[in-house]
């Protein structure tokens, strides 16, 4: 909102609120449910930044830098009632209105994590967390400690060891089996493209050297010719299949734990990428019972054919304002770069003769994907490597030619991680959204160039190049694979540095984005990616009252002291006008 618009809205609101009080007495008939005052409000209600990050002419920027364009917001009935000055907002307070003095905190449109795995996050919060563990020995020690409190014979589940960082020193079953012989153990990797098990788990599942390995997967063997406990890419499904599914009540507890955590971390909505039948059943129950704390935009797993067939017959949801909306199909096209499963146009620089896996070899059902597109579903295709991205774009473009209407559904490439220069312009030309994770670049930088070489790395994590080519982008965390903290995400996007502020000057810093772009990529650009740009993503009268309050100003810090972005805290999260988290 420009300063001129702010004055007009403020004056109009004062007039309205004054008239209402005179006509109806106190409280006014149009009194607010919630009034937030003394805030640094950034409405994002100004022009889009240019493709090179150029600030719009009507943005609230002066010679002194960024300035908030409002100081108060009032909400009523789940919508924004007023945006403007403290004085005018307080005129809308009635006897039942809650008034919150934010004492200079920053208020922005509600944050959206547009690619998450909520059930996995819930499981991670409920199991052995191996995130950030550097060595096999440390991981085994944590599992052995958990085993002390688990009855013999019961499964122990863990997740979070980094298959990219560990790729040249992958673990096996030997140490894990010796330390934990009496419990089947399944340890999923950070991004889910490798899995690690002990002998008890292999025995429980009857996995031997003769077991059938899914196409696109690798089961490592030991010197004795038997499985050594490590499974890569699609072979991880061999372990998934033998781990007993958690009871329904456990699934419910875990997803509520995860959604509550996301609310505490400032998110008003998540796009859950790859839900199967059991997960959807749980979410539908929670929506029916009005128990979802934040909005869930469901992305159905293409690998669950019965689920996809059911929804193809039913058709995608057409509403936007339900707490659970289902209108997207998530498909895996290739593997991950860290585990060398991403499909490349040329050999891996650190593994001559190997180019990864994709398409039919990775379980991608092209015909089913096209069928879903033709009945109106948005599809979100996981594509990591430059060949994977090219082939995914070719597949989408082929369906567009067969059925031009399908082009209107804002299809997405999830990760869009490594793209050949010839293909970067195609996303904008085809109207495809690049759904990307700033933290991935910072976590992968220690080994990504070794996989790709010095030339291909220039097309990796290329946020600025995509913006300049005209592509729409949305940012997210791919949690639990990465830390979903918005402050980590913004810091990664704005500085191209990790949490230790390395490297100096930023890693391929020409690809970093501005604060305006980065905040939008987690708010109104994410709203666009889910067809909600008219409902949310901007703080404007009549839009949803989905808001996030934080104790730092990312617009100011990006210019003055970007390292302090990592010190931010979420103070309040508001969904549909309800405060779902308050620090």
C-alpha positions in Angstrom: 0.0 0.0 0.0 1.4 3.4 -0.9 1.5 6.3 1.6 -1.2 8.0 -0.3 -3.4 4.9 -0.2 -2.7 4.6 3.5 -4.0 8.1 4.2 -7.1 7.5 2.2 -7.9 4.2 3.9 -7.2 5.6 7.3 -9.4 8.7 6.8 -12.2 6.5 5.4 -12.0 4.1 8.3 -12.2 6.9 10.8 -15.3 8.3 9.1 -16.9 4.8 9.0 -16.0 3.9 12.6 -17.2 7.3 13.9 -20.5 7.0 12.1 -21.0 3.5 13.4 -20.5 4.5 17.0 -22.9 7.4 16.7 -25.6 5.2 15.1 -25.3 2.1 17.3 -23.6 3.1 20.5 -20.9 1.0 22.0 -19.8 -1.5 20.9 -20.2 -0.5 17.3 -22.0 -3.0 15.1 -18.9 -3.3 12.9 -16.4 -3.6 15.7 -13.4 -5.8 15.1 -12.7 -9.2 16.6 -9.0 -8.4 16.8 -7.0 -5.2 16.6 -3.2 -5.3 16.3 -1.5 -1.9 17.0 2.0 -0.4 17.1 3.3 -2.8 14.4 5.7 -2.4 11.5 3.2 -3.6 8.9 4.5 -4.5 5.5 1.3 -5.2 3.4 3.1 -6.2 0.2 0.4 -4.1 -1.5 2.7 -2.4 -3.8 4.2 -3.3 -7.2 6.1 -6.5 -7.9 9.9 -6.2 -7.8 11.5 -6.4 -11.2 13.2 -9.5 -12.6 16.5 -8.2 -11.4 15.1 -7.3 -8.0 14.4 -3.7 -8.9 12.1 -2.1 -6.3 8.7 -1.0 -7.6 8.1 2.8 -7.8 5.3 2.7 -5.3 7.2 0.5 -2.7 7.6 2.0 0.7 11.3 2.8 0.3 13.0 6.2 0.8 16.5 7.3 1.0 16.7 5.9 4.5 15.6 2.4 3.3 12.5 0.4 3.7 9.7 1.7 5.9 6.5 -0.1 7.0 3.4 1.1 5.1 0.9 0.7 7.9 1.0 0.5 11.7 -2.2 -1.4 12.6 -4.5 -4.1 11.3 -8.0 -5.1 12.4 -9.8 -8.3 11.6 -13.4 -9.6 11.8 -15.0 -12.9 10.9 -11.8 -14.3 9.5 -11.1 -11.4 7.2 -9.1 -8.2 7.3 -11.4 -5.3 8.3 -8.9 -2.5 8.3 -5.3 -1.6 7.5 -3.8 1.8 8.5 -3.1 3.9 11.5 -3.3 3.0 15.2 -5.9 5.7 15.9 -8.3 4.5 13.2 -7.8 0.9 14.1 -8.7 1.5 17.8 -11.9 3.2 16.7 -13.0 -0.2 15.6 -12.5 -1.8 19.0 -15.7 -2.8 20.8 -16.4 -4.5 24.2 -15.4 -7.9 22.9 -12.5 -6.9 20.7 -9.1 -8.2 21.7 -6.5 -5.4 21.3 -2.9 -6.4 21.1 0.0 -3.9 21.3 2.7 -5.4 19.2 5.3 -2.9 20.5 7.1 -2.4 17.2 7.1 -6.0 16.0 6.9 -6.7 12.3 3.6 -7.9 10.8 3.6 -9.5 7.3 1.1 -11.6 5.3 1.0 -15.2 6.7 3.9 -17.4 5.8 3.3 -20.4 3.6 5.7 -23.4 3.3 4.8 -24.5 -0.2 6.6 -27.9 -0.1 6.5 -29.9 3.1 6.1 -33.5 4.4 4.0 -33.0 7.5 3.6 -36.6 8.4 7.4 -37.1 8.1 8.0 -34.0 10.2 5.6 -35.4 12.9 7.4 -38.7 12.8 10.8 -37.0 13.1 9.6 -35.0 16.1 8.4 -38.3 17.6 11.4 -40.5 16.8 15.2 -40.5 16.8 16.4 -37.2 15.3 19.7 -37.6 13.4 19.6 -34.1 11.8 23.1 -32.5 12.0 24.8 -35.7 13.1 28.2 -35.9 11.4 29.3 -39.5 11.8 27.9 -43.0 11.8 29.2 -43.6 15.3 27.2 -40.6 16.7 24.1 -41.8 15.0 24.5 -45.4 16.3 25.0 -44.0 19.8 21.7 -42.1 19.7 19.9 -45.3 18.5 21.5 -47.4 21.2 20.4 -44.9 23.8 16.8 -45.0 22.5 16.9 -48.8 22.6 17.4 -48.8 26.4 13.8 -47.6 26.8 12.2 -49.7 24.0 11.1 -53.4 24.7 13.1 -56.0 22.7 11.6 -56.7 19.3 9.9 -53.3 18.8 11.0 -51.2 15.9 13.2 -48.1 16.4 12.7 -45.4 13.8 15.0 -42.5 13.1 15.6 -39.9 10.4 17.8 -37.0 9.4 21.2 -38.3 8.5 22.5 -36.5 5.4 22.7 -38.7 2.4 24.4 -36.0 0.4 27.2 -35.2 2.9 27.7 -38.9 3.7 27.7 -40.0 0.1 31.4 -40.9 0.0 31.2 -42.7 3.4 27.9 -44.4 3.5 27.2 -46.5 6.7 26.3 -50.1 6.7 24.7 -52.5 9.2 27.8 -53.7 11.0 28.1 -51.1 13.8 24.4 -50.6 14.1 23.7 -54.3 14.4 26.4 -54.8 17.1 25.1 -51.9 19.1 21.4 -52.6 18.7 20.9 -56.4 18.0 17.5 -56.9 19.5 15.4 -54.2 17.8 14.7 -53.8 14.1 16.1 -50.4 13.2 15.1 -48.2 10.2 16.9 -44.9 9.8 15.7 -42.7 7.0 18.0 -40.1 5.5 17.5 -36.3 5.5 15.8 -36.1 2.1 14.5 -39.7 1.9 16.7 -40.9 -0.9 18.7 -43.3 1.2 17.8 -45.6 4.1 19.9 -47.6 6.6 18.9 -50.7 8.6 20.4 -53.2 11.0 20.3 -57.0 10.5 17.2 -57.4 12.7 15.3 -55.2 10.3 16.5 -57.1 7.3 15.5 -60.4 9.0 12.1 -59.0 10.0 11.4 -58.1 6.4 13.0 -61.2 4.9 15.4 -59.1 2.8 18.2 -61.1 1.3 20.5 -60.8 -1.7 17.8 -62.5 -3.7 15.2 -59.9 -2.9 13.8 -58.0 -5.9 15.2 -54.5 -6.2 12.8 -51.8 -7.6 13.9 -50.2 -10.9 15.9 -47.1 -10.1 17.1 -48.4 -6.8 20.3 -49.8 -5.4 20.7 -52.3 -2.5 24.3 -52.3 -1.4 25.9 -55.7 -0.7 28.6 -56.6 1.8 31.7 -58.7 1.3 29.5 -61.8 2.1 27.2 -61.0 -0.8 24.3 -60.2 1.5 22.6 -56.8 2.0 24.8 -54.5 4.0 21.9 -52.4 5.3 22.1 -49.5 2.9 19.4 -48.8 0.4 19.6 -45.9 -2.2 17.0 -44.1 -4.2 13.9 -46.3 -5.0 15.4 -49.2 -3.1 14.4 -47.3 0.0 10.8 -48.5 -0.6 12.0 -52.0 0.3 12.4 -50.9 3.8 9.3 -48.7 3.8 7.4 -51.8 2.9 8.6 -53.8 5.9 8.3 -51.2 8.7 4.9 -51.7 10.4 2.6 -48.8 9.6 1.9 -46.6 12.6 -1.6 -46.9 14.1 -4.1 -44.4 12.9 -4.1 -42.6 16.3 -0.3 -42.3 16.0 -0.6 -40.7 12.6 -3.2 -38.3 14.0 -1.0 -37.4 16.9 2.0 -36.9 14.6 0.3 -34.7 12.1 -1.2 -32.5 14.8 2.2 -32.3 16.4 3.8 -31.2 13.1 1.1 -28.7 12.2 1.2 -27.2 15.6 5.0 -26.8 15.2 4.5 -25.1 11.9 2.1 -22.7 13.5 4.6 -21.9 16.2 7.1 -21.2 13.5 4.9 -18.6 11.8 3.3 -20.6 9.0 -0.4 -20.2 8.3 -0.4 -22.9 5.6 1.6 -25.8 4.2 1.5 -27.5 0.8 2.0 -31.2 1.7 3.9 -32.9 -1.1 3.0 -36.5 -1.7 0.1 -37.6 0.5 -1.1 -41.3 0.3 -4.5 -42.8 1.1 -3.9 -43.2 4.8 -2.6 -39.6 5.2 -5.5 -38.2 3.2 -7.9 -40.1 5.3 -6.4 -38.6 8.5 -6.4 -35.1 7.1 -10.0 -35.4 6.0 -11.0 -36.6 9.4 -9.2 -33.7 11.1 -10.8 -31.2 8.8 -14.3 -32.6 9.5 -13.6 -32.3 13.2 -12.3 -28.8 12.8 -9.0 -29.7 14.3 -6.5 -28.5 11.7 -4.6 -25.6 13.3 -3.4 -24.2 9.9 -4.4 -24.6 6.3 -3.3 -27.7 4.3 -3.0 -27.6 0.5 -2.9 -31.3 -0.3 -0.7 -32.7 -3.1 -1.7 -36.4 -3.8 1.0 -38.9 -4.4 1.0 -40.1 -8.0 2.5 -43.4 -6.7 -0.8 -44.2 -4.9 -2.7 -45.1 -8.0 -6.0 -46.1 -6.2 -6.0 -42.7 -4.5 -5.3 -40.9 -7.8 -8.0 -42.9 -9.6 -10.5 -41.9 -6.9 -9.7 -38.3 -7.3 -9.7 -38.4 -11.1 -13.2 -39.6 -10.9 -14.2 -37.0 -8.3 -12.2 -34.1 -9.7 -10.0 -31.5 -7.9 -11.5 -29.3 -5.2 -12.7 -26.0 -6.5 -13.0 -24.1 -3.2 -10.1 -22.2 -1.7 -11.2 -21.3 1.8 -11.5 -24.8 3.4 -8.8 -25.7 5.8 -8.0 -28.7 3.6 -8.0 -28.2 -0.2 -7.0 -30.9 -2.6 -6.2 -29.9 -6.2 -2.6 -31.1 -6.9 -0.9 -34.3 -7.8 2.8 -34.8 -6.7 5.0 -36.9 -8.9 8.6 -38.0 -8.6 10.5 -37.9 -11.8 14.2 -38.4 -10.7 16.2 -39.0 -7.6 18.3 -36.6 -5.5 21.6 -35.0 -6.3 23.3 -36.0 -3.0 22.7 -39.7 -3.5 23.5 -39.3 -7.3 20.0 -40.3 -8.3 19.2 -37.0 -10.0 19.1 -37.5 -13.7 21.9 -35.6 -15.5 22.4 -34.8 -19.2 26.0 -35.8 -18.9 28.0 -38.0 -16.4 28.4 -37.0 -12.8 31.7 -35.2 -12.5 32.6 -37.4 -9.5 31.2 -40.7 -11.0 32.1 -41.1 -14.6 29.6 -43.4 -16.5 26.7 -42.6 -14.2 23.9 -40.2 -14.9 21.2 -41.0 -12.3 17.7 -42.3 -12.8 14.4 -40.9 -14.1 11.0 -41.4 -15.6 9.7 -45.0 -15.8 13.0 -46.1 -14.1 11.9 -44.0 -11.1 8.3 -45.1 -11.0 6.9 -42.1 -12.9 3.5 -43.0 -14.5 3.4 -40.6 -17.4 -0.1 -41.8 -18.6 -1.6 -41.4 -15.2 0.0 -38.0 -14.7 -1.5 -36.8 -18.1 -4.9 -38.2 -17.1 -4.9 -36.2 -13.9 -3.9 -33.0 -15.8 -6.7 -33.4 -18.2 -9.4 -33.5 -15.5 -8.1 -30.3 -14.0 -5.4 -31.2 -11.5 -2.3 -29.1 -11.0 0.7 -31.4 -11.2 3.9 -30.8 -9.2 6.8 -32.8 -10.6 9.9 -33.5 -8.5 12.8 -32.8 -10.8 16.4 -32.3 -9.6 18.9 -33.0 -12.4 19.2 -31.0 -15.7 18.0 -34.0 -17.7 15.2 -34.6 -15.1 14.1 -31.0 -15.5 14.3 -31.0 -19.3 12.3 -34.3 -19.5 9.7 -33.1 -17.0 9.3 -29.9 -19.0 9.0 -31.9 -22.2 6.3 -34.1 -20.6 4.2 -31.1 -19.5 4.6 -29.3 -22.8 3.5 -32.5 -24.6 0.2 -32.6 -22.6 -0.3 -28.9 -23.3 -0.2 -29.6 -27.0 -2.7 -32.4 -26.7 -5.0 -30.4 -24.5 -4.3 -26.7 -24.4 -6.6 -26.1 -21.4 -4.3 -28.0 -19.2 -1.8 -25.2 -19.5 -3.9 -23.0 -17.2 -3.4 -25.1 -14.1 -0.1 -23.5 -12.9 1.8 -26.7 -12.9 5.0 -26.8 -10.8 8.5 -28.2 -10.9 9.4 -29.1 -7.3 13.0 -28.2 -6.6 14.0 -27.2 -10.2 17.5 -27.7 -8.8 19.8 -28.1 -11.8 18.6 -26.6 -15.1 20.5 -26.4 -18.4 20.7 -22.8 -19.6 18.6 -23.6 -22.6 15.8 -24.8 -20.4 15.7 -22.0 -17.8 13.5 -19.7 -20.1 11.0 -22.6 -20.7 9.4 -22.4 -17.2 8.3 -18.8 -17.8 7.3 -19.5 -21.3 5.2 -22.5 -20.3 3.7 -20.8 -17.2 5.3 -23.3 -14.8 6.1 -22.4 -11.2 9.6 -23.2 -9.9 9.1 -24.4 -6.3 12.5 -24.2 -4.6 14.2 -24.4 -1.3 16.8 -21.7 -0.4 18.2 -23.9 2.5 19.0 -26.7 0.0 21.6 -24.5 -1.7 23.4 -23.8 1.6 23.3 -27.4 2.7 24.4 -28.8 -0.6 27.2 -26.3 -1.5 29.9 -28.4 0.2 29.5 -31.2 -2.4 27.2 -30.0 -5.2 30.0 -28.7 -7.4 31.8 -32.0 -7.0 28.8 -33.7 -8.5 28.2 -31.2 -11.3 31.5 -29.6 -12.1 32.3 -25.9 -12.5 30.0 -25.3 -15.5 26.8 -27.1 -14.6 26.8 -25.6 -11.1 26.0 -22.3 -12.7 22.5 -23.6 -13.5 22.0 -24.9 -10.0 19.8 -23.3 -7.4 19.5 -20.5 -9.9 16.8 -18.2 -8.3 17.9 -15.0 -10.0 18.3 -16.6 -13.4 14.8 -18.0 -13.2 13.4 -14.6 -12.1 15.1 -12.9 -15.0 13.7 -15.5 -17.4 10.2 -14.6 -16.3 9.4 -17.7 -14.2 7.2 -17.6 -11.2 8.8 -19.0 -8.0 7.7 -20.1 -4.6 10.0 -20.8 -1.7 9.8 -23.6 0.9 11.8 -26.0 3.1 11.0 -29.5 2.0 10.9 -30.3 5.7 11.9 -32.4 7.5 14.7 -32.5 5.0 15.7 -29.0 5.9 15.2 -26.6 8.8 12.0 -24.9 8.0 12.7 -21.7 10.0 11.6 -18.7 8.0 14.7 -16.9 9.3 17.0 -19.5 7.9 15.1 -19.5 4.7 15.2 -15.7 4.3 18.9 -15.6 5.3 19.8 -18.3 2.7 17.8 -16.5 -0.1 19.1 -13.0 0.7 22.8 -13.8 1.5 23.5 -17.2 -0.1 25.4 -18.0 3.1 25.0 -20.8 5.6 24.3 -20.5 9.3 28.1 -19.9 9.9 28.0 -17.0 7.4 30.0 -18.9 4.9 31.3 -18.3 2.3 32.2 -14.7 2.6 30.2 -12.7 0.0 27.8 -15.6 -0.7 27.9 -18.8 -2.7 27.4 -17.8 -6.3 26.0 -14.6 -4.9 24.7 -13.4 -8.3 21.7 -15.8 -7.7 20.6 -14.3 -4.4 17.3 -12.4 -4.1 16.2 -9.2 -2.3 14.2 -9.1 0.9 11.1 -8.0 -1.1 11.4 -11.0 -3.4 12.2 -13.4 -0.6 9.4 -12.4 1.6 7.0 -12.6 -1.3 8.3 -16.1 -2.2 7.1 -17.3 1.2 3.8 -15.4 1.1 1.9 -14.0 -1.9 4.0 -15.9 -4.6 3.2 -19.0 -2.6 -0.5 -17.9 -2.7 -0.3 -17.7 -6.4 1.1 -21.2 -6.6 -2.0 -22.5 -4.9 -4.5 -20.3 -6.8 -5.1 -18.1 -3.7 -3.6 -14.8 -4.8 -7.0 -13.1 -4.6 -7.6 -14.4 -1.0 -4.3 -14.0 0.8 -0.6 -13.1 0.5 -1.3 -9.4 0.8 -2.6 -7.5 3.8 -5.6 -5.8 2.3 -9.2 -5.2 3.4 -11.4 -8.2 2.5 -8.6 -10.8 2.3 -8.2 -13.6 4.7 -6.9 -12.7 8.2 -3.8 -14.9 7.8 -0.9 -13.0 9.4 2.5 -13.6 10.9 4.2 -11.4 13.5 8.0 -11.6 14.1 10.4 -9.7 16.3 12.8 -8.6 13.5 12.3 -6.5 10.4 13.7 -8.5 7.4 13.4 -5.6 5.0 15.6 -3.4 7.1 18.0 -6.1 8.3 18.6 -7.4 4.7 20.3 -4.0 4.0 21.8 -3.2 7.3 22.8 -6.4 9.1 21.6 -9.6 7.2 23.4 -11.9 9.7 20.8 -10.9 12.3 18.1 -12.5 10.2 19.0 -15.7 11.8 18.2 -14.3 15.3 14.5 -13.7 14.5 11.6 -15.2 16.5 8.0 -15.7 15.7 5.7 -13.8 18.1 2.3 -14.6 16.8 0.6 -16.6 14.0 -3.0 -15.8 13.0 -5.1 -18.1 10.8 -8.6 -17.2 9.7 -8.6 -14.4 12.3 -7.7 -16.8 15.1 -4.5 -16.6 17.1 -3.1 -20.1 16.7 0.2 -19.3 18.3 1.3 -16.6 20.6 4.8 -16.4 22.2 
